[in-house]
Amino acid sequence: MAAVALAAVSCSTGAQQQPAAQEKHFDVTGFGKLKPGMSRQDALATGDLAATGAGKSGNCEDFRYQGAPAPDAAELAADADVEQKLSAAQKAADDAEAAVGPAPGANAGAADYAAHAEKLAASAELSAKATELIAESTQRIAKRAEAREANGGVLFAGDKIRMIVPPPGVTAANNVGKGATIDQVKAAYPNGKDADDKGYDVPVPDQQGVVLSFHFTDGKLDVFMLFNGAAKCS
């Protein structure tokens, strides 16, 4: 009787056990609830991404996954400050360039030449300032790209997903992951094409221009992502 009761308890306990969570793979179909072609609103509504962005330049903004290391608040504030200054500097440079106007004619007086030279100098100075801020913005974009590759995340270009990068440890089909050889990736995705000497792109079904892109360093898979080349940062 005791044996029967023990068996019943054992069966009941087993029935209540939850199945192990399936490992999420990164593929042409997307990652988790994030799918190629999703709008920004729909992607953020999945809950797979953090509620706040991880840095913005122009119309492009980074978002990390829920649970990923949060971006440094001071860095985000500095990013926003640079972008604001850059926008103002570019407008000032454009306005100054437009104000230069045509060069004085052959019969113009010295005052006309002096005024034109002054406008040219002002335009050059403002253009140099804008160029300086562009360089700083570019450095910050590169730094965010490094963080995106290290932590994974999504880059939006306006309302469109430009790229989805998997978090560390996630693999693609056939458990292809970081460190895989080019031959292993091609065996897993035979319908892809060589993008260049260091890349291999697999088309995403029903998403024109979107690819699952693999990038190699010294013949080993370094990073892979879903990439929409039509979604441009501006």
N, C-alpha and C positions, 0 to 999 in steps of 0.2 A: 504494500500500500504506500509505504514511504517512497519506494522507488518510483511508483507511478506519479506521486505528487511532485517529486523532484524533476521528473521528466517533463511534467506539465509546466513547471516554473521555468525550466530551461528553455522550452519552446516559446513560452510567452515572452521571456527576456529577449530571445533572438528576434522575435517578430517586431519588437519595439526598437531594435537597433537601427540607426539611420545609415543609409548607404554612404560610402565614402564619396566626398565631392569629386567630381570629375575634373581632371586637369584641363585648363583652358589652353587651347592652341591658337596660334596666330595664323590666319590663312587669308585667301582671297575673299572669303565671306566676311571677314572682319575679326574683331577681338571682343569677346564678351557680348555686350549689347551694342557695341559700337560697330556700325556698318559703313562701308564705302558709300558715298553719295548722300549721307545724312546731312541735314541742315544743322547749323550751330545749335538752334533751339532744341531740336530733337536729341542731339548728342549730349547736351548738358542735362536734358531731362532723364537720361538713362540712369543717372546716379553713379556711373562708373568714374566720373571725373570730379575733381575737387570743385567746390562751389565758386572759388575765386581764381582768377588767372595767375599765371606765373611769369608775366612779362609781356609787353606789347610794343610793337614798332609799326607805325602806319596802320594799315587795316589788318595786320596779322597779330594774333595773340596766342600764347602758349597756355595750355592747361595740363596739369599733372593728374595722375590717377588718384582715386581715393586711397589714403593710407601711405602714399609716397611722401618722401621728405618735403616739407613745405618750403617754398622759396624764402630767401631772406627778405624781411620787410624793408630794411634799409636799401637793399639792391633794387627792389621794386620801386621805391620812392625815387631813387636816383635815375632809374630807367624812365620813369614818367617825366621827370624834370628835364632830362636830355631831349626826349621826344617833343616836349612842349617848346623848348628853346629852339630846337631844329625847325619845327614848323614855322615859328615866328621868323627865324633867320632866313629860311628859304623864301618866305613871302617878301621880306625886306629886300633880299638880293634880287628877286624878280622885279619888284617895283623899281629899284634903283637902275636895273639894266634897261627897263622900258623907258625910264626918264632920261637916259643918255641922249637918245635921239640921233639923228644923222650928224655927221661931222660938219662944221661950218664950211661954207663955200669959199671959193678963192678970193672973193671980195669982202669977206667978213673982217671985222676989226679985231684988235687984240683982246678986247673984253669978251667977245664971243668965243675966241679960242680958249681963253682962260676959264670961262664958265664951263665949256665942254670938257676941258681937262679935269676940272674939279668934279664933274659928274662921273667921268671915267674912273677917277681915283676912288670916289665914294662907292661906286659899283664894285670895283675890284676888292675893296676892303670888306664889304658885306658878303661878297662871294667867297672870299677866303674864310670868313667866320663860318659860313654855312658849310663849307668843305670840311672844316675842322670838326664841326658837330656831326657831320655825316660819318667821318672816320670813327668818332667815339660811339655813335649809334651802331655802326657796323661791328665794332668790337663787342658791344653788348649783345648783339644778335648772335654772334659766334659763341659767346659764353653761354647763352641760353640754349643754343643748339647742342653744346656739349652736355649740358644738364639734361636735355631731352633724351639724348642717347643713353645717358647713364641711368636715368630714372624711368624712362618711357613717358608717353603722354601724347597729346594731340595738339597740332598747330592748325588754327583756323585762319583762313584768308577771307575776311568779311563773314558771310553767312555759310561759307563752304569749308569742308575739311580739306586742308592741303596735305597733311600727313598724319598717320597714326603710327606711333613707334611703340613696340611692346616693352613691358617692364623687364628687368633683369630676370634671367632664368627661363623665360617663356620660349617655347619652341614652335616651329612651323610643322608642316606635314612630315611624317616619318621621323618625328623627333629631331628634325634638323634645327640646330641652334648655333649660337656663337661658337666659332672654332671649326665648323664643318668645312669640308673641302668644296671646291667648285663642282667636282664630279658628284658629290653627295647631294648638293642642292639641285643639280640638273637631273639626277635620278628621281628626286622627289617631285620635281616640276619639269617634266620633259617638254612642255609646251611653251617654255620661256624662250627669250632671245638674249644674246649678249648685248648689253647696252654700250659697253666700252671695254677697255682692258681690265677694269676692276668692278664691273657691274653685270647683273643678270636680272632681267625684268620679265615678270609673268603677268599677262593681261588679266584684268578682273572682269568676269562675265557681266554683261549688261551695264558696264560703267565705262563709257568711252573716255579714253585718255588716262584711266586709273590703272596703276600697276602695283603688284607686290614686288618691291625692288630689293634686291640683295646686293650688298657692297662688300668687297673683299680687300683685305690687306695681307700682302705676302701669301696669297693663295688661300687664306682662311677667312671664313665669314666673320665680318666685324660688326655689321649692323644690317637690319632689314626692316622694312616699313611698307605700309600702304601709302602710295603717293599719287596725288592728283596734280599733274603738271599744268592743267588748265586753271587751277585756282591760284592766282598770282598775288604776291604781296606787293603793296604799293604804298 
